[in-house]
Amino acid sequence: MKKMIIFRHIKLLPLLVFLAVEISLVALLYDGFSSWPILTWAKFDSVVREASWIPGLFTLILVNISASKASKSSVIAPYNSGLSLKNRYISLILPISVFATISYFIGLIPLLCNVAITDHYGFLNIFNVIVVVIVIFTWGLIGYIVKTIFDSKWSVLLTLLLFALVNYKLSPFTPSILTDPSHKSISFVSLLPTWGNGFPYVGYTLTNSIQIFRIVFFMSIFCCLYFYFSSWMSKTKTDRINAVKKQITVFLVPIFLAVFAFIYQPYLVVKNVNMPTICKIGKHQEKICVLGSEEKIIPYVEKASDRFFDYMEIADGSNVNLLGEEVDFDNIERRDKTLEFYYSSGTHDYSFVNQTFIYFVNQISGQNCFYKDLDPSKYDPNKYSIYDNFINDIMQFYTPPEEENSSSRKSREEGDRFKGYSKEQLLEYFHEHSEQLYKCEMES
């Protein structure tokens, strides 16, 4: 029996270059050194899943290229032509998969450190990590199988097309599907290695059942590919057709799991009931509340709040709640007005402050009135024009501090309802009708 030689067909320098590029891509593309947005464990979990295409792709290409040197078309007689898939896997596929996986998690270290510093209300999701590791190893096996079956220069292109199909073309869903209460939405996401978004967001967590399901599903794919192809390689060409018919049943397990998930459409995420709510009283006595993981964002919300109260000349905010997204209203002391803000607003801290300020002005001026009649047939533009005109006109006097000296300031475009009004007149109108504006009780 031929002696198995590990790394014989893996050149060290190209491997190191590939892995260095992989580490850099993961660290730079996925907020490894970013100071904004506020990093959370929910963010880290989504990055671990979404960035896994990088080590998956690298493993796929490296295994496919390295396998070509041991294929039948190689000028040099392949050293492992008589070895079993087990020995080929240990000597070629496994080392590349291991190195790609290690490099991947090295690339995630900067993000992991930042998350550990900023978010004290979560922890690493080990189930998520297990799924990613299985997926990376599966891509390595697929790369070798495709090269062995289609022993040509086009095998790399074929694997890339397969990779693109799985990672970018089979996820027709929106975040709402993940928590769809009607349970009627159709999605492939439970069967896919990447989802194409940042779910679960802060305040949600993956269900234990779906995490275990994904581990079992991807592991079943790996095992089926390994054992089926191992048997396929041990047979002669004349026996392979019969082997295909007899042993195709090995794929019934992942097929059954896929059909079950597609038909049943299990819930993927649930509310994280263990996430605390952190509140703080602002300078104008307004109450600012966020989920625990987003506690570091409170100072920026305070800046936006101060700007909002000063701009709208509201002296007392003791009747106002400012709530971050997914904060449970039932756990907060009720106040007359509730304004919401979004953690993901803005690409920088100053743009978050500016965007949040605009949200506050819009909401207190009747923006939410646009969404009260969800039936398009009942929508009356004239009924809501007063809110639209007021919001547009009051905001025409606002210039973000960072743009005060900019020559790109927009000229005022007045609406018909408040044409000719100065800011003082608009604010006077606001204070006279603040309750009607907020409660959508204005007459057109």
N, C-alpha and C positions, 0 to 999 in steps of 0.2 A: 504493500500500500504506500502511495506517495505521501511524503511528509508534508504536513500543512505548514506554510510559511506565512506568518502574519506580516502585513504591510509591504509585501514584495511588490505589489502593483500600485502602491500609493506613494507618490513622490512627495517628500516632506515640504519642500519650498512652496509649490503651488497650494498645498493644503493649508499651510500657515497663512499665506496671502489671502486665501478665501475666508479663513476664519477671522482674520484681522478685519477684513471688510465687513463680515457679518457682525462682529462686535460693534464696530463703528456705526453701522446702519441702525442697529437696534437702539443704541444709546442716543444717537442724534435725531432719529425720526420719531421716537416715542417719548419725548419730554424728559430724557435722562438728566439734562442739565437746565431744565426750564424752571423759572421762578413763578410762572403763571400758566395755567390756572392753579389754584390751591390743590395740591396733590393729596389723594385719598387712597385708602385700600381698595375702594370700589374701582377707582381709576387703574390701580395696579393690576387688579384681577382682569379687567377688560384688555389691558395692554398685553398681559401674558398670553391671552387667547389670540388677540388680533395680530400681534407681531409675530406669531408662530409661523406665518407664511415665509419669513426670512430663513430660519434654519431649515424649514421643510424644503424650500426651493434649493438651498445650498446642498443639502444632503442628497436630494434627487439628482442634481447635476453632477456632483462629485462621484457618486456611486455609478452613475451611468457612464461617465467618462472613464473611470478606473476599470469598470467591468469590460470595456471595449478592448483593453490590453490583454484580457484573459479569454477573449471570445474566439470562436472558430475562425473568424476572418483575420485574426492577428497573424502577422508574418512569423512571429516567434510562436512555437507550439505552446499553447496555454499550460502552465504548470499545474493548474488545478482541474484539468479537464476530466480527471477520473475521481474527483472528490465529491462528496455528498453536499447538498445544500447547506447542511449544518456547518461543515468545515468551511465552505465558501462564505457563509454568513459571518463566521467568527473571524476569518482572515481578511475580509474585504468590507462587507457592509457594516458590521458592528463597530469597528474603529471609527469610521467616518461618522456614523450616527452619534456615537458617544462624544466625539470632538465637537460636532456641530451643536449638540445639546448643551455641553459645557460652555461653549463660546456664547451661546444664546443667553444663558443665565448670567454670564460675566457681563454681557452688554446691558443686562437689566439691573445690575448692582447700583449704578448711580440713581436710577429711579427708585429702587427699593430703599436706599438710604434716605432720600428726600421724603418719601412717604412715611417712613418710620419716625422721622423728625416732626412732620406736620400733623399726622393723624394718629391720635392716641385712643381711638375708639374702634379699632378693627385689628385684623391679623391676616396673615397669608393664608389663602385658600389652597390647601394642599391637594384637594381633588382636582382643581383647575390645572395645577402643575402636572399631575399624573396624566391627565388627558393629553396635554401638550407633548409630553415625553413620548407617549404611545404614538401620537400622530407623526412626530418627527421620525421615529424608528420605522413606522409603516411606509412613509415616503421613501426611505432608503431602500426598503425591500421592493417597493414598486419600481423604483429606478432600475434595480438589478433585473427584475423579472422582464420588464419591457425590453431592456437591452438584450437579454438572452433569447427571448422569443422573436423579436424583430431585429435581428443582427445586422443593422445597417446604420449608415451615417444619419438617417432620419429619426433614429430612436430618441435622441435628445429632444427634437422638436415634438415628437409624439408625447413624451412625458410632460413637456411644458404645456401643451394643449390640454392634457388631462388635468394638470395642476391648476391651470387658469379656470377650467370648467368647474372644478370643485370649490375653489376659493372665491370666485368672483361672479359666477353665473347661476348659482343654485341657491341664492338667498333672497327670494322675492318677498320681503317682509318689511314692516316698519316697527319701531319700538312699541307701538300700541298693541301689536299682535302678541307681544311677550306677556302682557297682562290683560288681554282681552276678556272682559267679564262675560261676554256672550259665548265665549268658547267656540266660535264658529270660524275664526280666521284660519287660513291655510298657510303653513310655513314649513320649510325644510330645516330650520335652524338647529333643532335638537340633533340633527344628523350631520351637521357641518362643523369642520374644525374652526372656521372663523365666521363671524356674524355680520361683519361690515358696519358695526356701530360700537358705542361705548357702554352698552348695557352689561351688567346691571349698574344703574346710576346710584348715587348716594341715597340711602333709604330703602334700597332693595337688596335682596340677596338671592342667589340661585337656590332652588329647592334641593334638598338632599337627594330626593328621588331622581331628579334629572341629572345631577352630577354623577350618581352611581350608574345611571343608565348610559351616559356618555362614555364612562370608563369601560363598561361591559361591551358596548357597541363597537368602539374603536379597537378594543382588544380582540373581539371576535373577528373583525376584519383582518387584523394582523395574523392571528393564528390560522385562519382559513387560507389566507394567501400562502403562508409558510408551509403548512402541511400539504396543501394541494399541489403547490409547485414542487415541493420536495419529492412527492410521489411521481409527478409528471417527468421530472428530470431523470428518475431512476429507470425509466422505461424506454424501449426502442420506439422509433417513429411509428412502426406498424401497430404498436400496443397503445399509443397515446390517445387515439380516437376512442377506443373502448374505455380507457382510463377516464377520459373526460365525462363520458356518459355515466360511469359508475360512481365517480367521486365528486360530481358536481353537487351532490347533496350536502357536502360539507359547508356550502354557502347558505344553507337554509336558515342557519342561526342569525347571521346579520340581516338576511332578507326579511325574516320574520320580525326582527326588532325594528327595521326600517318601516315596514308596512304598518306595524303597530303604532309607531310614533307618528306617522303621517296621518293615519286615520283618527287616532285618539287625540292628537294634538295636546300633549300634556302641558300644564303650566310650567313655565321655565323659571319665573321669579316670583318672590313673595315679599311683602313688606318686612323689613328688618325690625322686628319688635324690640330688639335689644339696643337699638340706636337711641341714645338720649337726645333730648331737645335742650339746647343752651340758649338762654335769653339774657338780654342786657337792656337797661334803660338808657336811652340816648339823652343828648343835651336838651332836647325839647320835650322830654318826658315820654317820648315814643318808646314802644317796646320792640326790640329787634330780636327775633328768634330764628335759629338755624339748627340743623341737625349737628350732632356732636362732631362728626368728621369734618364739617365745614366751619368749625369754631374760629379758625384763623382768618376767615373772611369777614368777620364782624367789623374790624376797624375800617375796612373799605366800604362796607354798608353804612357805617356811621358818617363817612365823608359824603356819600351820596345823599344820606338823610339830611345832614346839615345843609347841603346845597339846595335840597328840595324845599325844606321849611323856610330858608332864607329867601329863595326865589319867589315862592308863592306867598311870602309874608304871613306865614302861619306861626304865631307865637307859642301856642300851646298844642303839643302833640299827645297829650295824655289820653286822648280818645282814639289813638291810631296804633295799630299793630302792623309791623313790617315783618313778613314771614317769608323765609326761604322755601323753595319748592320742596314738596313732600313732607313739610312739617305738619303734624297732625293737629288740626284745628281744635279738636276736642280736648287736647291737653293744654291749651292756652286760654288764659283769662280773656273773656269776650270784651271787645271794645267796639265803639260805633263804626269805625272804619278799619278795613283790613286791606293792605296793599302788599302785593307779592313781588318777589324778585327771583332771578334765576342765577344759579351758581356758574353756569357756563357762559354768561354774558361777557362779551368783550374778549379781545386777544391779549390785552395787557391790563395791569391793575388800574391805570387811569381810564382806559376805555370801559372797564367794568363799572367804575364809579359813574362815568358819564351815561352809560346805557341804563344803569339802575336808576339814576336820577330821572331820566326820560320816562322810564316805566312808571315811576311814582307819579309824575305829573300827569301822564296819560290816564292812569287808573282813577285818580281822584277827580279828573275832569270828565269822566264818563266813557272812557274807552271800552270798558266791559259791557256797556250797553249794546255794542255792536253784536255781541254773541248771545244776547238773551233770546232772540228769535232764531233758532237754528234752522227752521223750515224756510228755505229760500222763497217759497211762494208767499210767505207772510212778511218778507223783508220790504220795508218802506224806506227808501232813501231819504225822503223828506223828514221822516220821523227822527232820523239820526244825524241829519246834517248839522244841527246846532252843536252837537258834541264834537263832530268832526271839525267844524269851523272854529270852535273855541280852542281845541287842542292845537290845531294848526297855527292859529294866530298867537296864542300865548307863547308857543315855542319859537316863534320867529324872532323874539327878543333875546333868545338865549344863545350864548356862544361859549363853548367849553373853554375853561381857563387856558388850556394848552394851545388854543387856536385864536386867542384874543388878538395877537399881533399878526395873524395870518391874513394875506391878501385874498384868500379864497373864501371869505365869509359870504354867505348867500344873502341876496337882497330879499326884503320881505315881500311875500306874495299873499295878499289879504284875501280872506274869504268874504262872501257877500254879507253874511250875517253880522260880522263885526268890522266891517270896512271903515277905516279911519280911526279906529280905537287906538289909543296909546296903551302902553303897558299898564299905567296906573288905572286907566279906565277898565281894562280887562280884569285886573286884580280886584277892583271894586265890584265888578259884576260877579266875579268868582265868589267873593265873600258873602254877597247877597244871596247867591244861589248854590252854595257849596253842597248843601244836602240834596237838592234836586239833581244837581249834576252827578253826584256820586251814586244816587239811588235810581238814576234813569227816570226821573219824574218831570223832566223839562217838557214844556209844550213847544211844538214846532212853530 
